[in-house]
Amino acid sequence: MAVNARRGAPLTPEEIYATALRLIDAGGVEGLSMRKLAVELDVNPMSLYHHVDGRTALLQRVCAMVGARLDLPAADGAWPEQLRALGHACRSLARRHPSLWLYAQSHPEVTGHDHLIWQALDPILAAAGVDEKRLVHARKTLFSLLSGFVLGETTGALNEQGGTADLDEAFEAALDFAVAGLASFRS
């Protein structure tokens, strides 16, 4: 790995992804460019392409880095508590990185079909008694409920109705709704 004369230190993928996330958090995904990232890292923009193929690949890796930080529920315990824990973990992640969350939800090719959320959700749904034929529908329904709530919260649409405490209560009600609704997907 070559050392940039201006930087005095080699550029690492971890540094690239962390800096990209910081720029996304500050100015949104739409404000991220390879040129802006290079300026922030004090490197020639072409240096970035030794580590990442382009902006889309960069966003995929940033999403993977953030996804790896998702506080997944423990595999033990009752499925309702696991579902609630997963919901809270997703909401927390979305609140920390709202622009990246919204981007990932509207660009599923970025997170892929093997996303950590699905890997955690499928065993919870199986424990809840959802049969394999209805698994996809249960997953999509829960995803829609969570994404809709988080979208309303991060865009401010739900904030007009009350304060943070009201949003927390509303989120708990959404989780109650999700747990109760899973009964319709049971085998």
Secondary structure as UniProt FT lines:
FT   TURN            5..7
FT   HELIX           13..27
FT   HELIX           29..31
FT   HELIX           34..41
FT   HELIX           45..48
FT   TURN            49..51
FT   HELIX           55..68
FT   HELIX           79..96
FT   HELIX           98..106
FT   HELIX           108..111
FT   TURN            113..114
FT   HELIX           116..127
FT   TURN            128..129
FT   HELIX           132..155
FT   TURN            156..158
FT   HELIX           159..161
FT   HELIX           164..181
FT   HELIX           182..185
//
